[in-house]
Amino acid sequence: MSDQLKHECGIALVHLKKPLQFYNQKYGSHMYGIDKMFLMMEKQKNRGQDGAGFASLKLDLKPGDKYFHRVRSFDQQAIHSVFKKINKKINQFNKSEKLDFNSDSFYRKTPFIGQVMLGHVRYGTYGKNSIENVQPVMRQNNWMNRNLILAGNFNMTNNDELFESLVQLGQHPREQSDTITIMEKIGHFLDSEVISNYKKLKRKGVLKIDMPPMIEKNLDIQKILKKSSKKWDGGYVIAGMLGHGDSFVMRDPNGIRPAYFYEDDEVVVVASERPAIQTVFDVSYSDINEVPRGNALIIKKNGSTSIKEILKPKINKSCSFERIYFSRGSDADIYKERKMLGSLLIPQIEKSIKKDYGKTVFSFIPNTAETSFYGLIEKAKKHNPRIEKIAIKDAKLRTFISEDKGREDLVAHVYDITYGVVKNSDNLVIIDDSIVRGTTLRESILKMLFRLNPKKIVVVSSAPQIRYPDCYGIDMARIGDFIAFRAAIEIHKDQGTYDYIIEKTYQKCKTTIESGVYKVNHVKDIYKGFSPELISSKMSEMLVDDDSNVELDIIFQKVENLHKACKNHKGDWYFTGNYPTPGGNKVVNQAFVNFVEGTSDRAY
């Protein structure tokens, strides 16, 4: 993706079923669990590089022993920073105590070495990049089984409503972030469940010293999550650990955000991406399962697992952007899907270049578009397409200048160009995985490609036109940022319908927001009657300098072809405006109101 977008985050959870000494004896390392967690997080760093956190639980300790540890960082290399701190603490402890690695005392006392571990990586979306925003977050209590450690890949569209529900319960939350709101909601019903079990046992005359293990054994996590999630609207995978050792991973009913798990007689593992589990634990594709929509994987302290329905599953709307860009392309299914996305573009490309393969050079930018490029070239191989490496990203160049003038000049030089392979009689076809704002395309890529002076430049997106904001975890909240939206607005201006359509749509959006009933996405009206080709043509006009004599054509994937390639992942609201939850319609209508009113506020 030439425009930088940020994904919310990724999770990793490891539950070791055996005593900790087992892993030292079998694998030759007392750091087995920590090492696996490092690799799981490192293999998902594509999902977040602005912050990382790790928390671990020790099981069956005596009162007075510290049974959980947490470390977080928002350093530039956050994952390495976290595990550097962990290793330093462990090494310092080893030097001072000099305990046998196989002794109970070593595992009981050494910081961070535990049996249940939760990790998190994140991007600092919309400026929130501080240690307070790094997960896992904790809700502490002197009762072991009422401690809650939470991390997730989620965004809630109705956080104001959820916050107010906490206030109605009599709480006084310290902030309005959805992370804190979700944690306090789960924490409230966790408290209720523990206290209810305590009262039942007390009536039965059970000794206080026997109460904690009996409460933990009968703790109904399914019931806690059902009560907590009744009003949640968003895309989410939420992972939690309870202080005594139970844990869970819950997925939203539309399956918007991904979650995969693996289990054998030694471990239970959960991650946001399947390849992370495959690589780190050396297991096959078929051994890994998805957490079902609307369900939770519940892992008890003893390592036993169950899948429990929390919310009734709805139509599958798993995010197609995960497949196009955000998830690692090493996933077997994603690799095939991205290749197919490239191959399905051939008819549109051939129309643009008039099937003149002899005078057309094919390339890709950035590296994440490489797999789609392979699919495109494979489809065109009977024509012996000319393939060249045209653009090379300068990995050492950082856009650290904050002033607009200086930043624009720096952005224009993020990529190096290969000279001498494109003639002025050639077409140059460049495939990108998506075009969102068009900023990098205009300020960097096209300026660079125009210097090659081809006859025609064809920029091809393996994703359809991005017309609508996301509200489920990808940092796309302002509709005015999208070049497809801006192009539609310019067409209305050209046709003299701008004032009418803006006012009409604005009033519809305002009425819907005031009613509190979010059944319709009124912003679809902006695009009515405009073909994708018309909008693409207007984009080309907007992106070409007046003094350029190079023809520019922009081609986008067709939505129906996206569905062919990613047939099991129908979350396409970015392109179609068909949001899977009412909160999505709320956000898109609010985004349009913000655009008309000239505010830069986010729509959620």
N, C-alpha and C positions, 0 to 999 in steps of 0.2 A: 504494500500500500504506500503510494508516494506521499499522501497526506498522513501525518502522524495521528493515530487514534489510540486511546488508552482503554484497555479492558480492566474491569474492576479487580479481579484477583483469581488465585488458585489455591486449592487446599491439598493437604497430605495428612493422612492419619495412619498410624501403625499401632496395632495392638499385638503384643507378644504373648502367646498363649502359654509358653513354657516358663519355668523358673529362669531367671537371668543367667545363672551359671551354665545352663544348657547351651546357650548361644556362644558363650566363651569357649566351652569345651568342643563344640562341633565346628565353629567357624574361626576359632582362634583369636577372638577379639572381644574384650569386655565392652567395646563401643559399637557392637553390632547394630543395635536399634538406632543409635544416633547417626551412624554412618549411612544407614538406609534412609533415614529422614533427610539427611543432607542431599543425597542423590535424588530423592523424590522431589525435593524443592528445586534443586538445580535444574532438573529435567523439565520443570514447569516455569522457569524464570521468564519465558516468553509472555507469561500472563501477568507479570508485575515485577518491576525492578526498582521501584521507589521505596519499598519497605518490605521487611520480612520479620516473622516472629516464630518462636518455637516454645511449646510448653510440654512438660512431661509429668506423669503421675507415677508414684511408687505405691504399691499395693500392700495392705496388711501390716502397716507400721503401727507402733505403739503411740499412745497419746504423748505429745511432746516432740516427736520426730517430724521433721519437715517432709511432707509427702508430695508437694508439687513445686516445680520451678518454672520460671518463664523468663525469656530474654527476647527483646525486640530491637530493631534497628531501622533507621531510615538513612543510613550512610549510602554512598554512591554504589558500593558493592554490598548490598544489604544482607544477602544470604551468607556470603563469606564472613561478613562482620559478625553475624549471629553465631556462627559455628566457631569462629575464632574465640569469641568470648566464652563459649561453652567449653572448648578445649582448654583454655587458660584456667578456668575454674577447676576443672577436673585435675589438671596437672598440678596445680597448687595444692589441692587436697591430697593427692597421692604423695607428694613430697613431704607434707606435714604429718600424714597419718601412717603411711607405709603399710597399707593393709593388703592381704592376699586377695588377688583378683577373683578368686573362687569362693571367698568367704561371704557369709551372710552380712557381716558388718560392712563390707565394701559396698555392696549394692544398697544396703539400707541407708548408709551415710553419704555416699558420694553424690554431689549435686548433679542434676540433669539426667542421670542414668535411671530410667524408669521402664515400666512395662506398657504404658499407654502414652502415646506421643501425638501431638497435633501441631502441624506447621501451616504457615500461611505466607503467600506472596501477594503484593498489591502494587497498583499504580496510584500515585497521588492525584486523583481526579479533582478537577476544578479547584486547584490551589490548596486542597486539604492534605498537606504533606508534613506531618509532625508526628512525634512519637505517640501522642494520644490517639492518632488515627490508625496506628498499626495494630493489627490483630496477631495473636488471639487476645481477646479482652477477658477480664475476670470479674466475677461477682463472688466476693468472699464471705464466708460465714464460719463460725466456730464449730458448727455441725459439719462433719466431713461430707456427708451426702447432700448438703445444701450448697456446696461450692460448685460454681458453674464456670467453665472455661469454654469460650465460644469463638469460632472463626467461620467465615463463609465467603461464598461468591454470590453476592446478592445485591439487589436494589429494590426498595419498596416504593411504590408510586403513591401510597396513601399514608405517608409517615405522620402527617398532621393528625389524622384520625386515630392512628395507633398511639400516638403520644397522648392525645386527649383521653383515650381509654385507660391509660395508666393513671392519669390524674383523677379520673372518676373512681379508680380503685383506692384512691387515697394516697398514692405515691407522689413523690416530688423528684422526678428524674433530673439528673444533673445537666443533661443536654438533650437536644432533639434529634441527634443522628439516628438513622435507622438501626445502626449496630447496637447502640445502647437501648433503644426502644425494644428491639427483638430480645436482647438479653434479659431485660427487666421483665418482659412479658413471660418468657419461659421460666425465669427465676421465681416469679410470683406463684405460678402453678406448681413449680417444684417445691417451694416452701409449703404450699397447701397440702400436697401429697404426702410429704414427709411428716408434717404435723398431724395429719389425719391418721397415718399409720401409727404414729407414736401414741395417740390417744386410744386407738383400738388395742394396742399391745398393753397399754397401762391398765385398761379395763379388765384385761385377761390376767393381770397380775404378773406379767413378764418382768424379770429383773432388768434394771436399767442397763447393766453391763452387757446384757444380751440383746438389747433393743437395736443398736446400730446394724448388726449383720442381718437381723430379721427384717428391719425396714428396707435395707438395700435389696434383699432377696425379693421382696414383694413390691418394689418400686415400679410403678406402671408408667414407663416412659411414653408409651403410645398415648395414654390418656392425657399426660402432661402436654405433649405436642399437639394433640387434637384441640385441647382447650386454648392453647397459646396461639394457634395459627388460624383460627376461625375467620379473622378479618384481614389476613395478609393478602395484599395485592402486589404482585411483582414477579420477578424471575429470581429464583434462589436455590442454592444448595447451602444448607446450614449444618455445620458440624459442631458437636459439643461433647465435652467430657465432664462427668460429675466427679467430685472429689474422691469418692470411694473406689472409682474404677469403671463404672458403666460409661458407655459412649454411644453416640448416634450420629447419623448423617441423613438429613431430610431433604427431599427434592420437591420443587413446586409441581402443582398438578398438571401443568402444560409441558413440563420437562424442558423449560426454556434454557436453563443452565445445566451443564453436564456433570455427571458423577459416576465413577466406575469403581468396582471393588473386586478383590481377589481374596480367597480364603483357602488355607490348608491346615494341617494339624499343628503348625508352628506359629502362623501369623494370620491376622486379618488386616487388609490394606485397602485404603480408599484414596482416590486421587481425582482431580478434575480432568485428567487426560489418561487414556488407556496406555499409550506408549511408555509413559513414566513407570507404570507398574510392570509392563512387559520387560523393559530394559533393566530396571533395578532388581527385580526378583527372578529374572530369566524364566518367564513363563510364557505360554503360548496365548495367542489371540483368543482361542476358544475357552480358556480358563477364566477369562475376565468377564464380568457381568456389569450391566448398568443398574443403578438404583432406579427402580420403576417410578414413573410419574406419580406424584402425590403420596409416595411411600417413604418410609424411613428404614434404613438399615440400623438395627439396634444391636449393640454388642455388649453383652453383660460382662461383669468383672471377671468371670471365669473363662471368658473367650467364646462362649456360645453365642450364636448369631440368629437373628430372625428378621424377616421383612414384614413390616406392619403397615397397613394402609392408614394414613393420617387424614388425607383429604381425598375425596372422590376424584380419580383421574379424569382429566378432560382431554380434548382432542390434542394430539401430539403437535406441539409448536416449538420443538427444539430449534435453537438458533442456527440459521443457515450461515450467519457470519462466522460462527465457530469453524464451519467447514471451509469457507472461502479463504479465511485469513488468520483468525486468532489462534486456533489450535495448531499444534505441530503437525506438519505434513507427513511425518513418519508413521502416523496411524494408517493402517492398511486401507481402511475404507475411505478416509479423507484423501489419501494419495490418488486413489482411483477416481474419486469425485472431482478433484481438481483437474486431473487430466481430461476428464470428460467435459468439464466446463470450457477448457481450451479448444477441444475438438469441435464443440457445437458452435463456435464462432466462425468457422471457416466459410459458410455461405455468405455471411455479411461481409467478411473481409474480401472474398473473391469479387463481390459486387463492387466494392470500393476501388479495388485495384484492376478491375476489368479482366480478372484472371491472368494478368500479365506477370507470371511468376519470374520470368527471365529478367525483369527489371524491378524486382522487389526484394528488399532485404528485411529479414525478420529478426527481431530481438525482444528482450524483455527488461522490465525495470519495475520494482526493485527485485531483490533475490527471492522474495516470497512468491513472486509470480512465475518462478522457474518451472514448477510442476505443470501449471496450466500451459505454459509455453511448450513443454514436451508433448502434451496432448494435441496442441494445435499443429505442431510440426509433424507428428506421427500421422495425423489425418491428411496432411498435405504432401506426404513423402513421395507420392507418385509423380509429383511435379518437380522433384529435386529442388526444394526451396533453398534460397541462399540464406545462411545463418551466420550472424556475426555478433560479437560481444560489443555492444555500442556504448553502454553506460556502466561505469564502475563507481560505486559509492566510496567516497573518501572516509574511511572509518575513523581516521584520526581528527577529522574536522568537527568541531563542536560549535553549535550555534548558541554561544554564551552571551552574545551582545544583546542588551535589553532594548536599546534604542531602535525604533522601527527602521530608520534609514540604514543603520549598520547591519541589522539583522537581515534585511532583504538582500543586501549585497552578499552577505555570508551564505544565505540559503541558496543563492544562485550558483555557488561553487561547491555544494555538497557532493555533486557527482563530477567525475572526470569523464571525458569523452574520447572515443577512439576515432581518430581522423584517418582519412584515406581509403575507407572501405565502401563509402556511399558516394555514388556519382550524382551529378545534378540532374540526370535523366532518370534516376531511380525513385521508386516509392519506398518509404521506410515505415514498416509496421512494428509498433512497440506495444507489447501486451503488459498491462498492469492488473493487479488482482481487484482493485476497486478505485473509484474516483469519488471522493467525498466533497471536500471544499474546493478543490481545484487550485489551492494556493501554491503548493509545491510544483504542481504541473505548470502553472503559469510562470512562477518566479524562478524556477530552476530548470526543470526538465525540458520544457519547450524552448526556452532561451538557448539551452545547450544544443538541442537537436536542430534548431534553425541555423546554427553555425555550420552544420554539415551541408546546408543548402540543397536538400533533395528536391525532387519535383513535387512530392506530396508526402505528408506525414499522416499516418493513420494510427491514432491512439486507441487501443482496444482494452476494454474493461471486462474481466471475466465475471464481474458482478453486474446486476442490473443497476439502473439509475437509483441513487439513494435520495429519496424524496422526503422522508419523514424522520423525525428524531427517535432515538432509542431512549428507553427509560428503565431497562431491565439489567443494566450493568456495563454498557459500553458508553463511552463519554461522547455522546452526540445529543446535546440537549437543545441547541439553538437552531431553529429551522432556517433562519436567515443565513447561516453559515454554508448551507448546501448549494453547490453550483447548479444542481438540477432545479431547485426551487427558485433561485435567482434568475435562471433562464426562463422559467415559466412566467415570472413576473415581467421580465423584459418583453416577452411575446404579448402579454396583455397590454403593455404600454404601446407596442407597435400597432396593435389592433384597436386601440382606443377603448378597451374594456377595463382598464386598470382600476379607475375610481369605483366603478360599479361592483366589480368582483371583490375588491378589497373590503369595501363597506358591507356588502351583503354577507361575506364569509365572517367578517369580524363580529357582526351582530349575532349571527348564528352561534359562533363560539362563545360569546359573552353570555347568551341566553342559556346555553348548555351548562356552562360553569356555574352560573347562578342557581340553576335548578338542582345541581348535584346529581343528576342522572346522566351517566356518560355512555350512551349507547351508540353514538354516531361520531365519526371522524369527519368534521365539516371541511377540513383542509383539502380533502379529495376534490372539492369543487374547483380549486385553483388549477388543477390539471385536466379537467373535463374538456374533451374535444381536441386535446393536444396529443398527437402521436409521439412515441418515444423518439422517432426519427426527427420530428420537428424540434423537440427540446434539445436533442444532440446537436442539430444544426445551429441552433442559437448559441449553445455553449461554444462551438467552434468560433463563431463570430466574436464572442466575448473574450476568448483566449488568444486570438491572433492580433499582433501589433498591426497598426494601420500601415506601417511602412514595409511589412513583410510581403514578399512575392511567393511564398511557399503556401500551397494549399493545405488546409488542415481538415481532417475528417475524424470525428470521435464516434466510436462504436461501443455500444453497451450490450451485455448479455440480455437475452429475452427472459422474462420471468418464467415462461413455460419451459424454457431450456434449463433454468436453474432447478426447477422441480424435477426435470428428467435426471439431472446429474445428482441431485441431493434428495432423492425421492423419499427418504425417511426423516427428513428434516425440513418441515414446512413453516418454520418461523421466519416469515418474509415481510414483516411489517415495515421494515426500513424502505422497501421497494413498493409495496402495495398499499400500505396504510391500514392493513387488516390486523389490528392489535388483538392479542389473545385475551386481554383482561380489560375491564372498564377503566382501570387506571391508565392504560395506554391512550385511550381516547381522551381522557382528562388532560394528559400531558400534551398531546399534539394540539388540542384546542387552545390550551394555555400558551403553548409556544407561539402560535399564530397571533394571539392577543398581544403577547410581549413584542413580537415583531412590529405590529402595527403601531403600538404605543411607544416604540423606540427604546424599550428598556433592554438592557443586557442581562437581566435576571434569567436564571435557569428556570425551566418549566416544571421542575420538581425539586 
